[in-house]
Each structure stands twice: as C-alpha cells, then as structure tokens.
C-alpha cells in the first residue's frame, strides 16, 4: 500500500476529543520503581509524581473481544482506519507546568493533532500525533504530545525492511549512565503496568513470524522513561519542565540497554556500541 492509498483511507477521519478523569495514587509508581529495582519516589498525598509516570494512570481497558490480532485494540478514537494496521511508538514531547501529585483528582483531554501519510524506512506509513492535556482543579498542569507510526501489513507479509538483533559493545563514558537488562519478565511487567496487550512485547512466535522482528520488542515508553531516570537519579535537586524524545530503532529483550547523557546535553539509550534506540532532550529548572 502506497502513500496515496493510505491517504484515501484517512479521508474524512476526524475523531472528536476524549475526556477522562481519575486519581493519582501511590501503587503504580511503587510498582514501576520495583520493576527498576528502585525505592518508590512517592509515599504520601502531595508527593510529586516523576515526569511521564502518569502513563501508569487513567488507563484504557478495552474488552478482550475488542482486541485485534496483534493484541492492540481493533478500534479506538485515535487509531487510523487502516486495514491490517500495525503500530509503532515514534516519540513525543512533554511540558510540565506543575507536577501531578499523589492524591490529585485530574482530568485528561485527548485530541488528534495530525495524521500524515509519509514514506517510511519500512514502507508507506501514517504518522499520527495525539495531544493530552492534564488539568487539576481546572488549571492546566501537564501537556503531552505522542507520535505514532502506523503501517498496513497483512499477516504473513514481511516488513519492507528487515530488522536484525544488534550485538552489544562497550558503552561510551558519560557523566550520567544507567544500564538495564530487559528480559521477558521486565517487558511483561511493563505491559501489565500500562495495560498494554500489544503482542510484540510478549509473544515470541507472533513478533518473529508476523511482525518480522528478531525478538520481543522493548516498549518505546520504557526507553523514554529510562532517559528520564538519568536526571531523576543524578540531579534530584532539579525539576524537569520539558522533555522531547524520538524513537529511532527498536531494542529487543535479551540485549543490554545503556542510557547515558549529562545535564543540559542530549540523552540517549540503546545497545552499547550501536546507534541509539531513543534520543531526547530534557529541560531542567
């Protein structure tokens, strides 16, 4: 399917905004900290939630009957109407005006920013940007935009560009550095924390035989969160007010991931000795 075909499927697609409400509590943060073998950063009402840890709150919970063959929801307000849709998380941007806090009752308004067909590395894709605005007591606290890439890939059809598993080398020295060893258990726990049933993260036969990857794919959001672990652990006295990141290549379970960088410098995470899987820039106050 080429760019013009994808554009035809998008004609007239204009989903309305979606509003949800919920409460920020301690358990999801404690569970994610445990996944990283870290103590929980929050304990009581009023404690600030680390940036992007709101991903573990206000989760969508579609019925099992509403899932597609890839485990992802078959339909949704911001899922483009493409046949045999395959999704990849591409990146995003974050603005923190005021941190969300434990005990907050918050509202989130989500809206479509754009849907643009383009020619990607593995063929024609639709790039979708969704904006989330988080309000507390009527005031805007956090603004986030997420970018997704969608392609049309019927089952049994290979990806336009094969992906091979990288071989790890030695990491470059950096002021801030964090090493993790993602395995199937870590990916399962992150999928559970985000209520993500996308089969590329836990189903080895599916991800290799249908999607064409060499192994279980590390979640793009997990890679982005590893970048933010660098300032959280190394500059605890400074506050994140902005973050922009881009997913550049997939990472796979069974291969070490090193996140590295420094204050006021580019952050990156990926297999040591290889091009990074994610890069980002953080604004600190």
C-alpha positions, 0 to 999 in steps of 0.5 A: 500500500502506497502513500496515496492509498493510505491517504484515501483511507484517512479521508474524512477521519476526524475523531472528536476529543476524549475526556477522562478523569481519575486519581493519582495514587501511590501503587503504580509508581511503587510498582514501576520503581520495583520493576527498576529495582528502585525505592518508590519516589512517592509515599504520601498525598502531595508527593510529586509524581516523576515526569511521564509516570502518569502513563501508569494512570487513567488507563484504557481497558478495552474488552478482550473481544475488542482486541485485534490480532496483534493484541492492540485494540481493533478500534479506538478514537485515535487509531487510523482506519487502516486495514491490517494496521500495525503500530509503532511508538515514534516519540513525543514531547512533554511540558510540565507546568506543575507536577501531578501529585499523589492524591490529585483528582485530574482530568485528561483531554485527548485530541488528534493533532495530525495524521500524515501519510509519509514514506517510511524506512519500512514502507508507506506509513501514517504518522499520527500525533495525539495531544493530552492535556492534564488539568487539576482543579481546572488549571492546566498542569501537564501537556503531552504530545505522542507520535505514532507510526502506523503501517498496513501489513497483512499477516504473513507479509514481511516488513519492507525492511528487515530488522536484525538483533544488534550485538552489544559493545562497550558503552561510551563514558558519560557523566550520567549512565544507567544500564538495564537488562530487559528480559521477558519478565521486565517487558511483561511487567511493563505491559501489565503496568500500562495495560498494554496487550500489544503482542510484540512485547510478549509473544515470541512466535507472533513478533518473529513470524508476523511482525518480522522482528528478531525478538520481543520488542522493548516498549518505546515508553520504557526507553523514554522513561529510562532517559528520564531516570538519568536526571531523576537519579543524578540531579534530584535537586532539579525539576524537569519542565520539558522533555522531547524524545524520538524513537529511532530503532527498536531494542529487543529483550535479551540485549543490554540497554545503556542510557547515558547523557549529562545535564543540559546535553542530549540523552540517549539509550540503546545497545552499547556500541550501536546507534541509539534506540531513543534520543531526547532532550530534557529541560531542567529548572 
